[in-house]
Amino acid sequence: LELKRMSVSREHRGRGLARALCREVLGFARARGYGAVVLSTSMVQVAAQRLYEGLGFRKVGASYPSLLGTLLNFQIFHYRYELGDGT
């Protein structure tokens, strides 16, 4: 299952909503038999990286979104959360 474009409005950040949403997605995926949840986030979204890593997502790669991204060394990080082991 791919988690795409999750966002919490600025006025509601810092209340644990993103963490709760991610946990809900993980539960949804697990209940429906998915083996993993994958997502991507940019190198500048440090808070998102901390959130995902804190929930157990593993960084599995990085890529550049375009030639301009390559020239600017702007990377997209790819994450994966394995569900198959029951965690």
Backbone as ProteinMPNN parsed JSONL, in Angstrom:
{"seq_chain_A": "LELKRMSVSREHRGRGLARALCREVLGFARARGYGAVVLSTSMVQVAAQRLYEGLGFRKVGASYPSLLGTLLNFQIFHYRYELGDGT", "coords_chain_A": {"N_chain_A": [[0.86, -1.158, 0.0], [0.561, 2.226, -0.788], [1.323, 5.199, 0.817], [0.305, 8.381, 0.245], [0.825, 11.85, -0.012], [0.233, 12.869, 2.65], [-0.822, 15.246, 4.978], [-0.897, 17.64, 7.602], [-2.63, 20.423, 8.71], [-1.041, 23.537, 9.463], [-1.949, 24.836, 11.844], [-2.776, 22.708, 13.368], [-0.657, 21.085, 13.863], [1.799, 19.264, 15.804], [0.293, 17.961, 17.665], [0.121, 15.273, 17.573], [-1.398, 14.245, 15.53], [-0.508, 13.463, 12.938], [1.025, 11.219, 13.546], [-1.006, 9.569, 14.589], [-2.607, 9.315, 12.294], [-0.832, 7.931, 10.599], [-0.54, 5.544, 12.033], [-3.134, 4.619, 11.805], [-3.281, 4.15, 9.041], [-1.377, 2.092, 8.856], [-2.679, 0.113, 10.373], [-4.995, -0.213, 8.797], [-3.871, -1.194, 6.409], [-2.67, -3.551, 7.329], [-4.921, -4.999, 8.245], [-6.125, -5.582, 5.873], [-4.452, -7.292, 4.605], [-2.118, -6.428, 3.313], [1.369, -6.476, 2.534], [3.257, -4.549, 3.048], [3.823, -1.036, 3.699], [4.53, 1.718, 1.748], [6.248, 4.813, 1.108], [7.174, 8.147, 0.066], [9.28, 10.942, 0.677], [10.564, 14.284, 0.711], [13.982, 15.476, 0.989], [14.022, 17.79, 2.466], [11.946, 17.684, 4.206], [12.221, 17.207, 7.112], [10.925, 16.818, 9.585], [8.9, 15.053, 8.824], [10.445, 12.852, 8.055], [11.526, 12.123, 10.539], [9.158, 11.427, 11.878], [8.245, 9.169, 10.344], [10.445, 7.404, 10.606], [10.451, 7.131, 13.371], [8.144, 5.676, 13.721], [8.842, 3.268, 12.736], [9.332, 2.909, 10.03], [11.608, 2.109, 7.418], [14.307, 3.622, 5.739], [14.715, 3.047, 2.389], [15.861, 3.814, 0.075], [16.899, 6.385, -2.244], [16.229, 9.043, -4.535], [16.44, 11.253, -7.391], [14.188, 13.774, -8.345], [14.168, 14.94, -10.847], [16.124, 16.248, -13.616], [16.914, 18.821, -12.873], [16.621, 18.542, -10.117], [18.704, 16.742, -9.664], [20.92, 18.331, -10.365], [20.718, 20.241, -8.36], [21.105, 18.689, -6.185], [18.864, 17.657, -4.857], [17.061, 15.448, -3.129], [14.717, 12.72, -3.078], [13.482, 10.715, -0.577], [12.883, 7.289, -0.007], [10.711, 5.186, 1.755], [9.857, 2.267, 3.71], [7.597, 0.144, 5.362], [7.402, -2.872, 6.8], [4.831, -5.193, 6.985], [4.351, -7.864, 7.131], [5.476, -9.401, 9.2], [3.93, -9.124, 11.409], [4.289, -6.913, 13.056]], "CA_chain_A": [[0.0, 0.0, 0.0], [1.361, 3.45, -0.833], [0.808, 6.372, 1.516], [0.635, 9.542, -0.584], [0.378, 13.213, 0.271], [-0.346, 13.11, 3.967], [-0.487, 16.57, 5.483], [-1.697, 18.18, 8.699], [-2.546, 21.887, 8.612], [-0.103, 24.146, 10.417], [-2.55, 25.137, 13.143], [-3.053, 21.47, 14.105], [0.573, 20.304, 14.011], [2.335, 19.148, 17.15], [-0.71, 17.334, 18.544], [0.132, 13.825, 17.378], [-2.351, 13.823, 14.49], [0.194, 12.743, 11.865], [1.361, 9.893, 14.089], [-2.259, 8.804, 14.65], [-2.989, 8.994, 10.915], [0.063, 6.875, 10.112], [-0.912, 4.29, 12.702], [-4.396, 4.185, 11.201], [-2.935, 3.593, 7.729], [-0.728, 0.801, 9.088], [-3.734, -0.828, 10.78], [-5.83, -0.445, 7.619], [-3.12, -2.058, 5.487], [-2.501, -4.864, 7.971], [-6.227, -5.674, 8.282], [-6.487, -5.986, 4.514], [-3.498, -8.265, 4.109], [-0.96, -5.876, 2.604], [2.652, -6.889, 3.093], [4.09, -3.408, 3.421], [3.388, 0.312, 3.351], [5.647, 2.479, 1.209], [6.003, 6.237, 0.928], [8.328, 8.957, -0.294], [9.277, 12.31, 1.194], [11.763, 14.983, 0.259], [15.064, 15.651, 1.947], [13.8, 18.976, 3.299], [10.853, 17.402, 5.141], [12.912, 16.53, 8.207], [9.935, 16.374, 10.581], [8.245, 13.858, 8.276], [11.415, 11.76, 8.149], [11.569, 11.71, 11.954], [7.896, 10.751, 12.155], [8.228, 7.845, 9.729], [11.466, 6.562, 11.222], [9.996, 6.864, 14.734], [7.083, 4.674, 13.653], [9.413, 2.0, 12.289], [9.629, 2.863, 8.597], [13.032, 2.056, 7.075], [14.682, 4.283, 4.495], [15.165, 1.977, 1.5], [16.5, 4.357, -1.111], [16.77, 7.815, -2.542], [16.281, 9.328, -5.966], [16.292, 12.655, -7.768], [12.913, 13.872, -9.053], [14.331, 15.497, -12.19], [17.489, 16.694, -13.901], [17.155, 19.972, -12.011], [16.833, 17.983, -8.789], [20.05, 16.188, -9.65], [21.861, 19.454, -10.363], [20.612, 20.917, -7.064], [21.266, 17.652, -5.172], [17.6, 17.582, -4.125], [16.687, 14.043, -3.149], [13.489, 12.157, -2.546], [13.79, 9.512, 0.189], [11.855, 6.253, -0.094], [10.578, 4.447, 3.01], [9.059, 1.038, 3.677], [7.227, -0.456, 6.638], [7.01, -4.27, 6.56], [3.707, -5.643, 7.798], [4.26, -9.309, 7.091], [5.921, -10.09, 10.414], [2.972, -8.906, 12.493], [4.609, -5.752, 13.913]], "C_chain_A": [[0.906, 1.221, 0.0], [0.634, 4.583, -0.111], [1.258, 7.595, 0.73], [0.034, 10.81, 0.004], [-0.336, 13.412, 1.608], [0.121, 14.483, 4.455], [-1.44, 16.941, 6.608], [-1.523, 19.691, 8.646], [-1.69, 22.45, 9.748], [-0.712, 24.36, 11.801], [-2.842, 23.898, 13.98], [-1.814, 20.608, 14.293], [1.028, 20.285, 15.463], [1.39, 18.502, 18.146], [-0.777, 15.815, 18.39], [-0.808, 13.326, 16.297], [-1.674, 13.025, 13.379], [0.558, 11.336, 12.318], [0.112, 9.008, 14.133], [-2.725, 8.405, 13.254], [-2.126, 7.87, 10.35], [-0.282, 5.535, 10.745], [-2.208, 3.735, 12.129], [-4.146, 3.546, 9.827], [-2.291, 2.219, 7.896], [-1.752, -0.259, 9.492], [-4.638, -1.205, 9.622], [-5.148, -1.439, 6.677], [-2.981, -3.469, 6.049], [-3.81, -5.661, 7.934], [-6.642, -6.186, 6.911], [-5.439, -6.868, 3.843], [-2.341, -7.721, 3.293], [0.311, -6.317, 3.298], [3.508, -5.751, 3.585], [3.371, -2.11, 3.071], [4.63, 1.051, 2.881], [5.246, 3.937, 1.072], [7.301, 6.911, 0.524], [8.165, 10.338, 0.31], [10.575, 12.983, 0.786], [12.765, 15.18, 1.385], [14.844, 16.846, 2.868], [12.689, 18.758, 4.324], [11.389, 16.573, 6.316], [11.934, 16.031, 9.268], [9.217, 15.114, 10.105], [9.182, 12.653, 8.359], [11.478, 11.226, 9.576], [10.308, 10.94, 12.339], [7.93, 9.326, 11.622], [9.236, 6.913, 10.381], [11.082, 6.199, 12.653], [8.899, 5.813, 14.807], [7.58, 3.32, 13.155], [9.61, 1.864, 10.793], [11.141, 2.846, 8.416], [13.258, 2.81, 5.781], [15.29, 3.22, 3.589], [15.807, 2.507, 0.222], [16.3, 5.852, -1.22], [16.852, 7.985, -4.044], [16.184, 10.834, -6.169], [15.03, 12.784, -8.609], [13.037, 14.337, -10.501], [15.801, 15.823, -12.415], [17.843, 17.89, -13.029], [17.397, 19.512, -10.573], [18.227, 17.407, -8.642], [21.075, 17.306, -9.547], [21.883, 20.175, -9.014], [20.85, 19.965, -5.887], [20.039, 17.578, -4.256], [17.072, 16.161, -4.238], [15.295, 13.792, -2.576], [13.882, 10.862, -1.842], [12.595, 8.566, 0.138], [11.896, 5.403, 1.176], [9.668, 3.247, 2.834], [8.809, 0.553, 5.105], [6.712, -1.857, 6.333], [5.897, -4.661, 7.517], [3.655, -7.143, 7.966], [4.656, -10.038, 8.357], [5.033, -9.834, 11.619], [3.29, -7.738, 13.41], [3.688, -4.589, 13.609]], "O_chain_A": [[1.911, 1.249, 0.711], [-0.525, 4.88, -0.402], [2.457, 7.823, 0.565], [-1.112, 10.83, 0.454], [-1.386, 14.052, 1.673], [1.299, 14.829, 4.357], [-2.624, 16.607, 6.579], [-0.4, 20.187, 8.547], [-1.637, 21.894, 10.845], [-0.064, 24.095, 12.814], [-3.127, 24.013, 15.172], [-1.91, 19.505, 14.832], [0.687, 21.169, 16.248], [1.661, 18.498, 19.347], [-1.621, 15.155, 18.997], [-1.003, 12.119, 16.154], [-2.214, 12.016, 12.927], [0.415, 10.376, 11.561], [0.165, 7.837, 13.758], [-3.188, 7.282, 13.051], [-2.637, 6.961, 9.696], [-0.311, 4.51, 10.064], [-2.361, 2.522, 11.984], [-4.738, 2.517, 9.501], [-2.62, 1.286, 7.163], [-1.702, -1.392, 9.014], [-5.01, -2.369, 9.47], [-5.765, -2.397, 6.212], [-3.153, -4.454, 5.333], [-3.807, -6.853, 7.629], [-7.43, -7.127, 6.811], [-5.534, -7.155, 2.649], [-1.643, -8.494, 2.636], [0.328, -6.511, 4.514], [4.381, -5.941, 4.431], [2.443, -2.089, 2.263], [5.667, 1.013, 3.543], [4.066, 4.262, 0.939], [8.382, 6.33, 0.623], [7.05, 10.844, 0.44], [11.577, 12.31, 0.542], [12.438, 15.067, 2.566], [15.43, 16.902, 3.95], [12.516, 19.581, 5.223], [11.049, 15.401, 6.48], [12.104, 14.93, 9.794], [8.957, 14.21, 10.898], [8.747, 11.553, 8.698], [11.483, 10.014, 9.791], [10.377, 9.929, 13.037], [7.674, 8.378, 12.365], [8.92, 5.76, 10.675], [11.353, 5.086, 13.103], [8.739, 5.141, 15.826], [6.833, 2.342, 13.151], [10.018, 0.801, 10.325], [11.87, 3.491, 9.17], [12.491, 2.661, 4.829], [16.262, 2.565, 3.963], [16.248, 1.725, -0.621], [15.629, 6.483, -0.403], [17.465, 7.177, -4.741], [15.886, 11.587, -5.241], [14.819, 11.974, -9.511], [12.114, 14.15, -11.295], [16.622, 15.687, -11.507], [18.953, 17.966, -12.502], [18.278, 20.035, -9.891], [18.861, 17.57, -7.6], [21.996, 17.236, -8.733], [22.927, 20.659, -8.577], [20.802, 20.382, -4.73], [20.166, 17.453, -3.038], [16.68, 15.723, -5.32], [14.787, 14.531, -1.732], [14.538, 10.006, -2.435], [11.444, 8.994, 0.228], [12.958, 4.96, 1.614], [8.824, 3.208, 1.938], [9.711, 0.558, 5.943], [5.685, -2.006, 5.671], [6.019, -4.476, 8.727], [2.975, -7.642, 8.863], [4.228, -11.171, 8.579], [5.342, -10.274, 12.726], [2.637, -7.573, 14.441], [3.806, -3.531, 14.227]]}, "name": "protein", "num_of_chains": 1, "seq": "LELKRMSVSREHRGRGLARALCREVLGFARARGYGAVVLSTSMVQVAAQRLYEGLGFRKVGASYPSLLGTLLNFQIFHYRYELGDGT"}
